[in-house]
C-alpha cells in the first residue's frame, strides 16, 4: 500500500510538466497579445523578450507555494493519504480543464482553476470524513478556508468591471490627447506619455514581479537595513516621482537624439514585465500542488506512521522550493511558449476581439449582445447631445483614423491595433495588477489583461457597427467561460477525489491513464485541425494584382473545388445507396468545410480589390463572378448532402435498385467531367474548356431522361412519396450543380480569351 504514494508522486511530477505546458498555452495571451496585435516588433523579437521575462520570473519566483499548501483548506485537519488524494484530483482536473479551454482558443484563469479545484477536492474529502464520523455539515468550516474562496469569486467580478472600465477611460483620454497621428506630436508629448507608461510598468515589475519573491524579504544595506518589500511599500510616492522624471528625460533623449520609436520601447518593456510577473507569481498554479505533495511525502516518510494516521500540520509552515526546480520549470515554460500552437490560438482570440479592422468573427451574436449594443448606441447619442458642438468636432477629429494605403499589403500583415493602444493595454494592466498586489486583492492576471484590452477596444471605436454585436458576444462568451471554470473545477475535482477515495489502488491508475489518454487525444485532434487549415487542399486567397495572375491563381482553387466536389458528390450517392449514416454525416462536414473556405475567400474581396493595379481593376469583376459560381456549387453539394443524410437518418425506405443505378450512372458521369475539368485547371490548358461542353450536355440529357422515367414510375409503380421527393430533389439539384459548373467554365474561357487576345 505504501508504494502507491510513491507512484502517485511520480504521476504528479509528470502531471506538473504537462500542467506547465497547458498552463503556459493559456496564459501566453497575458503578455503576448499587445505586442503581437500591434506588430510593433517582429514575432521573433517578441518571443525572445517574453522568454527572457519568463526565465527571470521563474528564477526569482517566490518559491512559497502557499495557495496549494494552506490557502484553501486547513492541512492539519487532513491525514497524509487524504492530502495525496486531494492533490491528485486537483492535478488531473487542472490539466484536462485548461487543455479544454486551450483547444477552444479561450483564455481562462489558472489561479481560479487551481483554487476551485483545491476547494472542490478538499470539500469532497472533508464531507466524506464528516459523514464517516457521524458529524454535521456545519463542521465543514473547520476544514475549509471559506474566506479565500469568497475573495476569489469577488475578485472575478472586480477584475471584469474595474479592468474594463479603467482600460476604456485611459484609452479614450490617451486617444483624445494623442489622436491617431501620435508620431507627429511634439517630442515632449511622446516623452511624457512614455515616462508615465514606463513608470507604471517598472513599478509593476517590482510590485508584482519581485515583491513576492524570497529575495524581497532579505535585508539590504543599501536600503538602510530594510527589506525590499518594506522599502517598496513605504516609498511608493518617492519611487513613482523619481521614476517618472527619470523615464521622461530618458525618453526625450531617445526620441530626439537616437530617433527611437518610444512606443515600441514601451511595448517591449511591458511585454517583458508581464512575462516576468506571470512566471514569478503564476508558477505556483502549475507546480505548487506537486511540490506540496513532495514535501508531504518527505514528512510522512520520516514519521514512520501509517498514511491514514499522520496529520499534515507540517504543510502550514513555509518551505522554500528548490531553485533548480524553479529553473527547470522556467525552461519548460519557455519551450512551450515557442512551440505550442494552442498558445497562438488563445492569443488570436484576444487579438481578434480587439482588432481595429475586419476579422473573421468567431462568435455569433445573441440577444444579450444585441441588447448591449443597442443600449450603448442610445447612450452614446444621448451623451453626444449634451456636449457642445465644438467639443464634439474636436473629439471626432482626434478619433478620426488616417487613410492607410493598403495597396500591396496582405490582410494578415496589417496590425490589429496601433502602438498607442498596445502601450495603454500594457500600462493599465501593469498599474491595476500592481495596486491589487499591494492591497492583497485577488485580481486574476488573465482577467485584467483581457478586460483592459476589451475596454480599450471599445473606447478606441474598434467595435463598429459591423462588428460590435460579434465582439460583445465574444467577450460575454469568454466571461461566461471564466465562471464555468470555477464551477466545473469545483465539481470535477470533487468527483475525481471521491472516486479515488473509493479505491485508491484501482481508481488512481485508471483516472491517471484516462487523463493522459484524453490529453494525448486532444493534442492529436488539435494537430490534425491545424494541419487541415494549412493543408495543400485548402483554398488560397488571390494575391496577384493583374488579370493574368488572378486567372492563374484562381485555377488552383477551382481545381481544388472540382476535386473535392467530385468526391463529396460520389460519396453522398454511394453512402445513400448503402444507407451509411456515419459516412453521410462525415460528408456533411466535408461540405461545410468547403463552404467555409469559399466564404473566407469572399471575405477577402476588399483587400483583393485594394491590391489590384489600376490597369487590372477589371479582374475584380472576374474574381467576384468566379467566387459566386464556386459558392453556387458548394450550396448544391450542401443540399444534396443534407437531404441524403436526412432521408437515411429518418429511416425512410431505401431507394429502389433502378433509382440507385441511375444515380450511380450520373455520379460516374459527373466524376468524369470534374476529373477532366480538374486536369484543365491544374495544367492551365484553358483552351480545352470547350471540349468539356459535350460531357456537360451528355449529363443533362441523362438527367432529363431520368426525370421522365421517374414521372412514369411514380404514376405506375412508385409507392413511397419520400423516395419520389428525394429522387427528384437529387436530380434537380444535380442539374443546378452542373449549371453552376458550366457557368464557371464559360466565365473562365471568356476571361482567358480576352487575356491572350
N, C-alpha and C positions, 0 to 999 in steps of 0.2 A: 504493500500500500504506500510505503514511504517513497518508492521510486516514482509514483505518479506525479508527485510535486516537482521532481527533477524534470520529468518530461514536460510538465506544464510550463516550467521556467524556460526550457528550450523553445517551446512553442511561442511563448510570449516574446522571446528575443527575435524570432522570425517575424512575428506579427508587428513588432516595433519597427523593423526595417520596412515592411510593407506599408505600415501606417505613415512612416516618413514620406514614402513615395506618393501615396494618395493624398496626404495632407498638404504637401508642397504643391501638388497639382491643383488643389483647391485654393490655396492661399496666395498663389503667384499673382492672382488678379489684384491683390492689395498693393503691390509695389510695381507692377509692370504696365497697368492699363494707361496711365498718364503718358509715360514715355513712348509706348508703342502707338497709342492713339494719335499723338501729336506728330509722330515721325520726326521728333526733334533731333535725334541722333540715330545712327544705324542700329539695326537689331543686334548685331554682334556686340557693339559697344554697350547697349542696354544690358545684355546678358552678362557681360564682364563686370559692369558696375554692380548689378544685382548679386552676382556671385561673390564679389568681394564683401558686399554688405552682409550676405548670409554667413560667410566664413567668419568675419569679425564678430557678428552677433552670436554665433554658436560658441566661439572660443570664450567670449565674455558672458556667456549665458549664466543665469542665476545659479544653476546647479541645485536649487532648492525646490524640489518637486512637491510643494505644499498642497496644491489642489488635489493631487492624486493621493496624498498621504493622509490628510486630515481635514481638507477644506470642506468636504461634502458630508462625511459621516464621522462618527466618533470611533476611532480604531480600537480603543480599549474595550468596547462592547462586543467585539468580534474575535473569534478564535482564528488561528492560522489557516485551518482548512477552509473556513468561511471567507477569509480575505482572499485566498487564492481563487476561489470560485468567482468572487466579485470581479477581481482583476481580469480573469479570463473572459468573462461575459462582456466586460467593457471593451476589450481589445477586438474581440470578434465582431461585436456590433459596430464599433467605430470604423473599422476598415470597410465593412460592407456598406455602411451608410454614406461615408464620404465618397466611396467609389461610385455609388449610385448617383449622387449629385454631380460628380465629375463627368460621368458618362452623358448626363443630360446637358452638361455645359453650364451648370447653375452654381454660382458661388454661395457657400454656406459657412457658418462659423464653427471652426474646430473647437473653440472654447466652449460654446454652448453644447456641442455634441458630447464632449468629454464629461462635462459637468452633469448633464442629464443622464448619461449612461452610468456614471458612478452613482447618481441618485437612484436610478431605477433598479440597478443590481443590488445596492445596499438596502433599499426598501423591501425588495423581494426576500432577501436572506433574513432581514430583521423580522418581517412578518412570519416567516417560517419558524424562527426562533420563538417568537411570542406565542404562536399557535401551539408549538410543541410543549411550551412551559405552562400553557393554560392561562396566559396573560390577556390583557385587553389592548385594543387598538391604540388607546391613548399613550401606551408605553413607547410607541414608535419614536416619539420626540427624543427619547434617551439615546437612540441610535443615530438619528439623522440631524445634520446641521441645517435646519429648515430656513434659517435666515439667509444663508448663502444662495439657496435656490431661488428665494424671493428676489434677492438682489439681481440675479442673472435675468430673470423674467422682466423686471423693471428696466434692466439695462438694455434689453432688446427694444422696448418701446422708446426709451430715452435716446438710443442710438439712431433709430429711424427718424424720429421727429427733429431732434436737435441738429443732427448732421445734415439732413436735407435742407432745413431752414437756413442754417448758417451758411452752408455752401451756396444756396441761391442768393442770399443777401450779399455776401462778399463778392461773388462773381458779377452780380448786377452792378455793384459800386465800381469794381475794377474795370468792367467794360465801359461804364459811363465815363470814367475818368481817362481811360487809355484808348478806347474805341478799337476798331479792327486795324487801324493804321498805327499801331503802337510803336513800330520801328521808326516812324517819322517824328515821334515826340522828342522834346529836348532831352539831352543825355541825363540831366539830373532827375528827370521823371523816372526813367528806367532804373537809375541807381537807387532812388528812394524806394521804389517798389521792390527791387532786389534786396535792399537792406532789410526791409520788413519781412519778406519771404524767407530769406536765408536765416534771419534771426529766429523765426518761428521753427524752421526745420532743424537748425543746430541745437536749439534748446530742447527740441523734441528728442534729438539723439541722446542728450544727457538724461532727460527725464524718463523716457520710455526705454531707451536702449541700454543705458549704463547704470541708472539709479538702482535697478533691482538686482544687479549682479553682486557677487560676493566681494568684488573689488571695491564696490561703492561703500561697503561697510568697514573698510580698513581706514585707519587714521593716516594723514599725510602731514609732514612738517610744513610744506608749502602752504597748507590750508590752516596753519596755526594749531596743528594737532587735532583738527576736526575731521570727521569722515566726509567723503564726497557727498553722501546722501544728505547729511545735515547742512553742508555748505550750499547745495543746490536748493534746499528748502528755505533757507534763511536769506539767501542773497538773490532772490528772484528778480526784484526790480533793478538792482545794480547790474546783474548779468544781462538782462534784456536791453537796458540803456546802452551799456558799453558795446554789446554785440551789434546793436542796430547801427551805432556810429561807425564801428569798425567795418561792417559789411557794406554799408552805404558808400563809404570812402573807397574801399577796395573795388566795389562795383563800378564806381565812376572812373577809376583808373583803368580798369579792364576795358570799359566801353570806349574811353577816349583815346587811349594810347595803344592798346593791343587789339582794338576793333573786335572784341569778343561779343558774341550774342549772349547777353546776360540771362535771357530767359532759358536758353539751353543749359546754362550753368545751374540755374535753379532746379531744372528738371533732373539733371544728373545727381546733384546733391540730395534732392528729395527722394529719388529712387533708391539711392544708397541708404538713406536714413530709414525708410520704411522697410527695406530688406533687412537691415541690421536689427531693427526692433522686432520684426517678425521672427527671425532666428533666435534672438536673445530672450524673447518672452513666450513665444508660442511653441517653443521646443518641448515644453512640459506637456503639451497636448498630445504629442506623439510618443515620447519615451518616458513620460512621468510614471505611467502605470507599470510598465515593465521594470523600471528602476526601483519603484516602491516594492514590487513583488520580489525582486532580487534581495533587497535589504531585509524584507520579511523572512525570506528563506534562510539567510545567514543567521538572523536572530533565533529562528526556530531550531536550526541545526545545532547551534551552540547550546541550546537549553536542555536537550536530552529528553524533553517532554513529548507526549503524543500530540499530533496536529490538532486534535479536537479539544485539547485541554490547555493549549498555550495561547493566552490572550495577547493581542497585538498592541499593547501600550507603547511599545518602542517606536511605532510609527508617528507618535505625537511629537517626538523630538526631531530636531533638524539634523539631517545627514547630507553632507555635500556630495555631489555627483563627481565621478572620476572625470578629469579634464580630457583624457584620451577618448573617453566615451562621447563626450560632447563634440570633440574634433571629428570623430568618426561619423557622428550624426550629421554634422555640418557638410561633410563630403558627400554623403548620400543625398542630402537636400540639394546640393549644387548640381550633381549628376542628373537628378530628377528635373531640375529647372531647365537644363539644356536639352534633355531627350524626351520629356513627357509631352506627347501630343494632346493629352487631356487638359494639361495646364493651358495650352493655347486655346482650346475650346472654351474654357471658363473665362479667359481674358477676352475672347471675342464677344461673348455675351455682354459684358460690361461696356466694351467699346461700341458695339452696335447700338445699344440703348442710349448712348450719349453722343452718337455721331451727329455732326452738323449737316452732313449730306444725306443722300438717299442710300439706304441699305436694304437688303432683303430682310423684311420683318419676320422674326421668328415666332412672334406671339400674335394670336388673333384677338381682336377687340372684344370686350364683353360689356354687359350693361353697366357695371361699376366704372370701367374706364371711360365709357361714353359719358356717364354722369359727371365724372371728374372734369372731363374736358369741357363739357357744356357749362359747368359751374365756373371754371377758370375763364372761359370766354366772356361770360356775363359779368364776372367780377372785374375783369380787365377793362371792359368797356365802361363800366361804372366808374372805376378809378380814373380812367382816362378823361372822362367828362369833368372831373373835379380839378384837373390840372390846367394851368394857363396854357394858351396856345403856343407861346414862345418856348415854354419848357418842354412841351410835347415834341415840338420840332427839333429841339436840341437833343432829346433822347433818341428820336428817330435817326438823327444824323450820326450819333455815336454808335448806334446799334446796326447801322447800315453796313452790310458786308461788301467789300470791294469785289468787282467783277474779275474773277481769276481767269486767266487764259488756260482753258482745259485742253487746248489743241495738243495732240501728241502725248497726252497724259492718260494712262490707263486708270480706270475707276479705282482699282485696288491700290494704286500708288498715291492716291490723294489722302491727306491726313483726315482723321475723323473730326478733329478739332484743332484749334490753333495753340500757340505756345502760352498765351495768357491763361487760357482755361486750364491747360495742363499744370501750369505753375500754381494756380489758385487751388486746384484739386489737392496737390501735394501739401501746400501751405496750410490750408484749412484742416485737412486730415491730421497733419502734424500737431497743430495747435489744440484741436479737440482731444486727441489721444493724450497729449501732454497734460492738459487740465484734468482729464479723467484719472490719469495715473496719480497726479499729485493729491487728488481728493479721494483716491481709492474707489472710484466709481467703476463698476464692471462693464465698461463700454467695449464692444467687440471691434477689433481692428477691421474685420471684413465688413461689418455693418457700417462703420464710419466711412471707410474709403469708398464703398459702393454708393452710399446715400449722398455723400458730398458730390460725387460725380454726377449723380442724377439731379441734385439740386442746382448745380452749376449749369447743367444742360438745359434745364427749364428756364433759368434766368437768362441764358445766352440765346434763347429763342431757337434752340436746336430742335425742339418739339414743335414743328409747324403743323399747319392744317392737314398735310398729307400723312404725317407720321405720329401725331400726338396720341391718338387712341391706341395705336400699336405699342408705343413706348410706355404709356401708363399701364397698359395691360401687362407688359413685360416686367415692369417694376413691381406690380402687385403680385405677379407670379413668383418673383424672387422672394419678396417679403413673406408670402404665404409659405414658401419653401423653408424659410427660417423657422417659422412656428412649427411646421411639420417636422423639422429637425429635432426640436426639443421634445415634441410629443412622441415621435417614433423612436428616438434614442432611449427615452424612459421606458416605453412599453417593450421594445425588442430586447433591451438589455435585461430587464426584469424577467422576461420569458426565458432567455438563454440561461440566466443564473438559476432559475427554477429547474430547468431541465438538467443542468449539470448537477445540481444538488440531489436530484432523484437517484442518480447512479453515476458518480464521478468517473469511475473507471471505464464505463461504457459510453456515456454521453460526451465526455471531453474529447476523445479521439473522433467520434462521429461528427460533432459540431465543428471541430477544428478542420478536419478534412473537407467538410462541406463548405466552410468559409473559404478555404484555399481554392477549392474547385470553382466556386462562384466567382472568385477574383480572377482566376485564370480565364474562365469563360468570358467574363466582362471584357478583359483585355483583348482576347481574340476577336470578339464581336466588334470592339472599337477599332481594332486594326483593319478588319475587313471593311468597315464602314469608311475609314479614312482612305484606304486603297481604292475603294469603289469611286470615291469622289475624284481621285486623280488618275483613274484608270484610262487606258488607251481608248476604251469605247465611249468615254464621256464626250458630250458636245462641248465645243470650244467657242468662245466669243470671237467675233470677227475683229481683227485689229488693223487690217490693211486700210490704206487711205485712197485707193484707186479702184475703179470698176473691175479691172482685170484681177487685182488682188482679192477683191471680195468674191469674185466668181470662183477663183481657185480655193480660197479658204472655205467657202460655203460648201464646196463639193465634198470635202471631208465629212462635214456634218450630215449632208444628205445621204452619202454612202453609209454612214453610221445608222441613221434613222431607217434606211431601207433594210439593212441587215437585221437590226433589232425588230423592226416591224414585221418582217417576214417570219422571224422566229416566234414572235408573240402570236401572230395570226395562226400559224400552223399548230402551235402548242395549244391554243384555245380550242381549235376544232378537234384536234386529236384527244384532248382531255375531256371534251364534251362527249365524244364517242365512247370513251372508256368510263365515263361517269366518275372521273378522278377529281374529287373536290379539292384535295390538297394541291394538286398541280394547277387547278383553276385559280385558287387563292394566290399561289405564287405568281401566276401570270398577271393577276390584277396588280400586284406590287411592281412588276416589271413595267407595266403600262404607266403606273403612277410616277415611277422614277423617270421615265422618258418624258412625260408631260412636264414634270418639274424642271427638267433640264431645258426644255424648249421655252418654258416660262422665264427662266433665268436669261436666256438669250434675248427675249423680248424686253426684259427689264434693263438690259444694257444698251438699248437702242439710242438713248440720249447721248451716251458717251461715244457710241459708234458714229453718229452723225457729226458730233463735235470734232472728231478726229479726221474727217474726210477733207481731202484737198478741195480747193474752190472749183477746180475743173472737173471734179468727180462727184459732185453733190447728187447727180442722178443715180449713183449707186445705192443711195439710201432707199429710193423707191423700190429698186430691185430687191434689196435685202429685206425690206418690210414685207413685200409680197411673198418672198420665199418662206419667211417665218410664219406667215399666215397659212400657207399651204401645209407646212410641217405641223402646225397646230391642228389643222383640219384632219390630217392623217392620224395624229395622236388621239383626237376625240373619237374618231371612228373605231380605232383599236380599243379605246377605253369602253365604248358602248358594247362592242362585241364581247369583250372580256367579261363585263358586268352581267349581261343578260345570260351568258352561258353559266356563269357562277350561280346566279340567282335560280336558274332552272334546276340545276343539279342540287343546290342547297335546299330547295323546297321539295325535293324528292318527287318531281314530276316524272311523267312517263319518259322513258328513253326514246330518242328519235328512231324512226324505222330504218331498216337496213338501207333501203334505196335513198333515203334522205341523207344518211351518213355518207353513203357512197358518192352522192352528188356534191356534198360539201367538201369531201376529200379531194374530188376532182378539181374543184375551184381552188382549194388550198394549194394543191400542187402547181396549178397554173400561175397563181399569184407568186408562189415561191420562185418559179422560173423567171417571171417578169422582174421581180425585185432583185433577183440574183444578177440578171443581165444589166439592169439599171445600176446596181451597185458597182459592177465592173466598170461601166462607163464613167461613173463619177470618181472611182478610185484611180483610174488611169487617165482621167480628164480627156477622154476621147469623145467630146460633146457632139461631134459630127455624126455619131452613131445613134443619137437620140431618136431620129426619125424612124429608124428601124424598129423601135420599141412599140410604135403605134399598132403594129399588126398584133402583137401579143395582147395589148390592152383591148383592142376591138374583139379579139377572139374570146377573151374572158367575158366581155359584155354580152356577147351572143349566147354564151353558156348561161349567164345569169338570166337573160330574158327567157331562154328555153326552160330553165328550171322553175321560173315563176309560173309559166304557163302549165307546166307539168303539175306543180303543187296546187294550182287552182282546180285542175281536173281531179286531182287526188282528193281534194277537200270535198268536192261535190259527190264523189262516189264512195271512197273507202276510208277517208280520214275520220277518226273518232275522237281525237284529242284537240280541243281548242288551244291548249297551251303549246302543244307541239307546232301547230299551224302558225301561231303568233310568233314563236321563236324562229321558225324556219324563214318566214317572210322577213322578219327583222334582220336576220343574218344576211339574207340576200340583198336587201335594200341598203344596209349599212356597208356591205362589201362594195356595192356599186358606188356609194359616196366615197369610200376609200380609194377606189380606182380613179374617180373623177378628180379628187384632190391630187393624186399622184400624177395624173395626166396633165393637169394644170401646172404643176410644178415643173414637169419636163418641158412643157411648151414655153414657160417663162424663162427657163434656163437656155433653151435653144435660141430664143429670140435675143436674149442678152449676149450670148456667145457670138451670134452672127453679127450683132452691132459692134461688139468689141474688136472683131477682126476685120470688119468691113470699113 
